[in-house]
Amino acid sequence: MAPKTKARDQELAERLEKRDHTKDNWRDGAALHQLEALVRERERLDAEIDDAVAAARSAGYSWNSIGLMLGTSKQAAQQRFG
C-alpha cells in the first residue's frame, strides 16, 4: 500500500476508535461499524496486493503486465509498488 494511503486509512481507523459515540446514541451505529470493517478489509486487501505484486515481479512479470492486472498504466504500477 502506498504510504500516504496507509497513513490516511490508519488515521481514519484511529479516529473511529476514539470517537465518542455517546453523542450518536439515537442513531444506529451499523453504518459506522460497516465503514470501520471496510477500512480494515481494504488494509488487508492492500497488503495482499502488495505481496502479489512482489511475487509477480519475482516471477519475472513486467510492470506493463502488472499494470494491466491492476487496471493502471505500467508507470502507475511501478510508481506505487516499485
N, C-alpha and C positions, 0 to 999 in steps of 0.2 A: 504494500500500500504506500502511496506517496506520503511523505512526512507531513505535509500540510493537511491532507485528508485525514490521516490517522490522528493528528493533534486535534482537528476540529471534531471528529467523532468522539474522541476521548473527552473533550471538553463538554460536549452535549450530554454524554452519559453521566459525567460527574454532576452537571447541573441538575439533571433529572433526579439523581440520587439525593442531592442536598435540598431539593425544593421542598418547601413547607406545603404539603398537600392539604393541611387543615383548612386553608382558605378555599379549597375546592371541594369541600365535603359534600356540597349539594350536587356535585357532578359525579357521574360515573367515571371512575378512573381507568376504565378499559382502554380508552384511546391513548392515554399516556403510557400505559403498560405495553400496549401493542407497539407504540413508537420505540420505546426502550428495547423491546425484544428485536425489532427490526434493525436498530442500530447495532446491537450485539451480533445479530446474524450477518450483517454487512461486514463487520470487523472479521468474523470468522471466514466468510467467503473471500474477502480481500486477501487474507493470509493464505488461503488455499490457492488463489490465483497467482500470488507471488511465487509459491512453491511450484506450481505447474509451469509458469514461465521459466523459472530457473531450470526445471527438468527438461523443458523443450530446448532451451539454449544448450544445455549439456549434451543433449541428444543430437545437436548439430542443426537444429531448425533455424532458419533465417528470421531476422526481425520482420521481414515482409510477411512471412507465413504466420508468425505470431500476431502481428498487427491485424491480419485478415481474420484470425480467430477471435480477436478481441473487438473487432469492428472499428479499428482505428488505423491510422497510417503506420508504416514501419517506423517513421520518425517519432510519432507519439508513443508507440510501444517502447522504443529504445530509450526515450527520454524518461518515461515513467519507471521502467524496470531495469534499465541498463546500469 
